Amino acid sequence: MTEICFYYREGCHLCEEMAARLFREWPQVAQAMEWLDVDSREEWCARYGDKVPVLTLDDQILSEYFIDPERMAIHFGQSSNPV
């Protein structure tokens, strides 16, 4: 089973921007992803620290800080609503 994880931090404007773009352009991904606050677990905080937001697919990093549209297209198809 494919696991899509969105590592974020409360109050992070980049996290909010990435989440909004995911919901707008790849809604199927946004609806399926697991939301993980990096500050809720020491190992996530140590691994990702200030690199949030991070989007992973089966532990493979797809995007850090900003959406990588080319990588997203490879795994999930072209954006349904490019802006």
MARBA-3410 file (N, C-alpha, C, O; in Angstrom, 1 decimal):
83
0.8,-1.2,0.0,0.0,0.0,0.0,0.9,1.2,0.0,1.8,1.3,0.8 ~ 0.6,2.2,-0.9,1.3,3.4,-1.0,1.0,4.3,0.2,-0.2,4.5,0.6 ~ 2.0,4.9,0.8,1.8,5.8,1.9,2.4,7.2,1.5,3.5,7.4,1.2 ~ 1.5,8.2,1.5,1.8,9.6,1.3,1.8,10.3,2.6,0.7,10.3,3.3 ~ 2.9,11.0,2.9,3.0,11.7,4.2,3.3,13.1,4.0,4.2,13.5,3.1
2.7,14.0,4.7,3.0,15.4,4.7,3.5,15.8,6.1,2.7,15.9,7.0 ~ 4.7,16.1,6.1,5.4,16.6,7.4,5.3,18.1,7.4,5.7,18.8,6.5 ~ 4.7,18.6,8.5,4.5,20.0,8.6,4.8,20.5,10.0,5.0,19.7,10.9 ~ 4.7,21.8,10.2,4.8,22.4,11.5,3.7,23.4,11.7,3.5,24.2,10.7 ~ 3.1,23.4,12.8,2.0,24.4,13.1,2.6,25.8,12.9,3.6,26.2,13.4
1.8,26.7,12.2,2.1,28.1,12.0,3.1,28.3,10.9,3.6,29.5,10.7 ~ 3.5,27.3,10.2,4.5,27.4,9.1,3.8,27.9,7.8,3.0,27.2,7.3 ~ 4.2,29.1,7.4,3.5,29.6,6.2,3.8,28.7,4.9,3.0,28.6,4.0 ~ 5.0,28.2,4.8,5.4,27.3,3.7,4.5,26.1,3.7,4.1,25.6,2.7 ~ 4.3,25.5,4.9,3.5,24.3,5.0,2.0,24.6,4.6,1.4,23.8,3.9
1.5,25.8,5.0,0.2,26.1,4.6,0.1,26.3,3.0,-0.9,25.9,2.4 ~ 1.1,26.9,2.5,1.1,27.1,1.0,1.2,25.8,0.2,0.5,25.6,-0.8 ~ 2.1,24.9,0.7,2.2,23.6,0.0,0.9,22.8,0.2,0.4,22.2,-0.8 ~ 0.3,22.8,1.3,-1.0,22.1,1.5,-2.1,22.7,0.6,-2.8,21.9,0.0 ~ -2.1,24.0,0.5,-3.1,24.6,-0.3,-2.9,24.2,-1.8,-3.9,24.0,-2.5
-1.7,24.2,-2.2,-1.4,23.9,-3.6,-1.7,22.4,-3.9,-2.2,22.1,-4.9 ~ -1.4,21.6,-2.9,-1.7,20.1,-3.1,-3.2,19.9,-3.2,-3.7,19.2,-4.1 ~ -4.0,20.6,-2.4,-5.5,20.5,-2.5,-6.0,21.1,-3.8,-7.0,20.6,-4.3 ~ -5.4,22.1,-4.3,-5.8,22.7,-5.5,-5.4,21.9,-6.8,-6.2,21.7,-7.7 ~ -4.2,21.4,-6.8,-3.6,20.8,-8.0,-3.6,19.3,-8.0,-3.7,18.7,-9.1
-3.5,18.7,-6.9,-3.5,17.2,-6.8,-4.4,16.8,-5.6,-4.0,16.3,-4.6 ~ -5.7,17.1,-5.8,-6.6,16.8,-4.7,-6.6,15.4,-4.2,-6.9,15.1,-3.0 ~ -6.4,14.4,-5.1,-6.4,13.0,-4.7,-5.2,12.7,-3.8,-5.4,11.9,-2.9 ~ -4.1,13.4,-4.0,-3.0,13.2,-3.1,-3.3,13.9,-1.7,-3.0,13.3,-0.7 ~ -3.8,15.1,-1.8,-4.1,15.8,-0.5,-5.1,15.0,0.3,-5.0,15.0,1.6
-6.1,14.4,-0.3,-7.1,13.7,0.5,-6.5,12.4,1.0,-7.0,11.9,2.1 ~ -5.5,11.8,0.4,-5.0,10.5,0.8,-3.8,10.6,1.8,-3.4,9.7,2.4 ~ -3.2,11.8,1.9,-2.0,11.9,2.7,-2.2,11.9,4.2,-3.3,12.4,4.6 ~ -1.2,11.5,4.9,-1.2,11.5,6.3,-0.5,12.7,6.8,0.6,13.0,6.3 ~ -1.2,13.5,7.7,-0.6,14.7,8.2,0.2,14.4,9.4,-0.3,13.9,10.4
1.5,14.8,9.4,2.3,14.5,10.5,3.1,15.8,11.0,3.9,16.3,10.3 ~ 2.8,16.2,12.2,3.4,17.4,12.8,4.8,17.0,13.3,4.9,16.2,14.2 ~ 5.8,17.6,12.7,7.2,17.2,13.0,7.5,17.4,14.4,8.4,16.7,15.0 ~ 6.9,18.3,15.1,7.2,18.6,16.5,6.5,17.6,17.5,6.8,17.7,18.7 ~ 5.7,16.7,16.9,5.1,15.7,17.8,5.9,14.5,18.1,5.6,13.7,19.0
7.0,14.3,17.4,7.9,13.2,17.6,9.3,13.6,17.4,9.7,14.3,16.5 ~ 10.2,13.2,18.4,11.6,13.6,18.3,12.3,13.1,17.0,13.1,13.9,16.5 ~ 12.0,11.9,16.6,12.7,11.4,15.4,12.3,12.2,14.1,13.1,12.3,13.3 ~ 11.0,12.6,14.1,10.7,13.5,12.9,11.3,14.8,13.0,11.8,15.3,12.0 ~ 11.4,15.4,14.2,12.0,16.7,14.3,13.5,16.6,14.0,14.1,17.5,13.4
14.2,15.5,14.4,15.6,15.3,14.2,15.8,15.1,12.7,16.8,15.6,12.1 ~ 14.9,14.3,12.0,15.1,14.0,10.6,14.8,15.2,9.7,15.5,15.5,8.8 ~ 13.7,15.9,10.0,13.3,17.0,9.1,13.6,18.4,9.6,13.8,19.3,8.8 ~ 13.7,18.6,10.9,14.0,19.8,11.5,13.3,21.0,10.9,12.1,21.1,10.9 ~ 14.1,21.9,10.3,13.6,23.1,9.6,13.3,22.9,8.1,13.1,23.9,7.4
13.3,21.7,7.6,13.1,21.4,6.2,11.7,21.4,5.8,11.4,21.2,4.6 ~ 10.8,21.5,6.8,9.4,21.4,6.5,8.9,22.6,5.6,9.4,23.7,5.6 ~ 7.9,22.3,4.8,7.1,21.1,4.7,7.9,20.1,3.8,8.7,20.4,3.0 ~ 7.6,18.8,4.1,8.2,17.7,3.3,7.0,16.8,2.9,6.2,16.4,3.8 ~ 7.0,16.4,1.7,6.0,15.5,1.2,6.8,14.2,0.8,7.7,14.2,0.0
6.4,13.1,1.3,7.0,11.8,1.0,6.0,10.8,0.4,4.8,10.9,0.7 ~ 6.6,9.9,-0.4,5.8,8.8,-0.9,6.6,7.5,-0.6,7.7,7.3,-1.1 ~ 6.1,6.7,0.3,6.8,5.5,0.8,8.2,5.8,1.2,9.1,5.1,0.8 ~ 8.3,6.8,2.0,9.6,7.3,2.6,10.6,7.9,1.6,11.7,8.2,2.0 ~ 10.1,8.1,0.4,11.0,8.8,-0.6,10.5,10.3,-0.6,9.3,10.5,-0.8
11.4,11.2,-0.5,11.1,12.6,-0.5,10.7,13.1,-1.9,11.5,12.9,-2.8 ~ 9.5,13.6,-2.0,9.0,14.1,-3.3,9.3,15.6,-3.4,9.6,16.2,-4.4 ~ 9.1,16.3,-2.3,9.2,17.8,-2.2,9.6,18.2,-0.8,9.1,17.7,0.2 ~ 10.5,19.2,-0.8,10.8,19.9,0.4,10.6,21.4,0.2,11.0,21.9,-0.9 ~ 10.1,22.1,1.2,9.8,23.5,1.1,8.7,23.9,0.1,7.7,24.5,0.4
8.9,23.5,-1.2,8.0,23.8,-2.2,7.7,22.6,-3.0,8.5,21.6,-3.1 ~ 6.6,22.6,-3.7,6.2,21.5,-4.6,7.2,21.3,-5.8,7.5,22.3,-6.4 ~ 7.6,20.1,-6.0,8.3,19.8,-7.2,7.4,19.3,-8.3,7.1,18.1,-8.2 ~ 6.9,20.1,-9.2,5.8,19.7,-10.1,6.2,18.5,-11.0,5.4,17.7,-11.4 ~ 7.5,18.5,-11.4,7.9,17.4,-12.3,7.9,16.1,-11.5,7.4,15.1,-12.1
8.3,16.0,-10.3,8.3,14.8,-9.5,6.8,14.4,-9.2,6.5,13.2,-9.3 ~ 6.0,15.4,-8.9,4.6,15.1,-8.7,3.9,14.5,-9.9,3.2,13.5,-9.8 ~ 4.3,15.0,-11.1,3.7,14.5,-12.4,4.1,13.1,-12.6,3.3,12.3,-13.1 ~ 5.3,12.8,-12.3,5.8,11.4,-12.5,5.0,10.4,-11.7,4.6,9.3,-12.2 ~ 4.7,10.8,-10.4,4.0,9.9,-9.5,2.5,10.0,-9.6,1.8,9.0,-9.4
1.9,11.2,-9.8,0.5,11.4,-9.7,-0.2,12.0,-10.9,-1.4,12.3,-10.9 ~ 0.6,12.3,-12.0,0.0,12.9,-13.1,0.1,14.4,-13.1,0.5,15.0,-12.1 ~ -0.2,15.0,-14.2,-0.1,16.5,-14.3,-1.1,17.1,-13.3,-2.2,16.5,-12.9 ~ -0.8,18.3,-12.9,-1.7,19.1,-12.1,-3.1,19.2,-12.7,-3.2,19.4,-13.9 ~ -4.1,19.1,-11.9,-5.5,19.2,-12.4,-5.9,20.7,-12.5,-6.9,21.0,-13.1
-5.1,21.6,-11.9,-5.5,23.0,-11.8,-4.2,23.8,-11.7,-4.1,24.5,-10.7 ~ -3.4,23.8,-12.7,-2.1,24.6,-12.6,-2.4,26.1,-12.6,-3.3,26.6,-13.3 ~ -1.7,26.8,-11.8,-1.8,28.2,-11.7,-0.5,28.9,-12.0,-0.4,30.1,-12.0
END
